[in-house]
Amino acid sequence: ESLYTGFEALPMDSDWAWIAVKKTTINGILIAAPCHGIVFIARLVVREKAPFETLPLLLRKFFKDSKDRGFSGFMTYLDPTRDVESCLLRLVRKAGGKQVTVPQVLVAADFKTLERW
């Protein structure tokens, strides 16, 4: 239940979804998509009581698979107040990655609603 945010109801390309499972428990999910030479992480979530190694293993697998597919890096939007996303932010900083400091707002709309505009 703590992993559900609504993405699960959308059509999903399984080639761009990574799921961390231990025994029969889903502990983490990373959903991404190719985007003009890089990979966009649309969702990254780890179950609250997941084993400590869940996030590092999930990210390593995602990084390796994406690199093997010919992509040079990734981008995402983060909420630094969330533990999992804060960990990714620290990793990006340690690796010399970039952080856009200009305030931004993430927006979304469905095309059916937008048809009338």
Buried (B, 14 or more C-beta within 10 A) or exposed (E): EEBEEEBEEEEEEEEBBBBBEBEEEEBBBBBBEBEEEEBBBBBBBBBEEBBEEBBEBBBEBBBEBBEEEEBEBBEBEBEEEBEBBEBBBEBBEEEEEEEEEEEEEEEEEEEEEEEEE
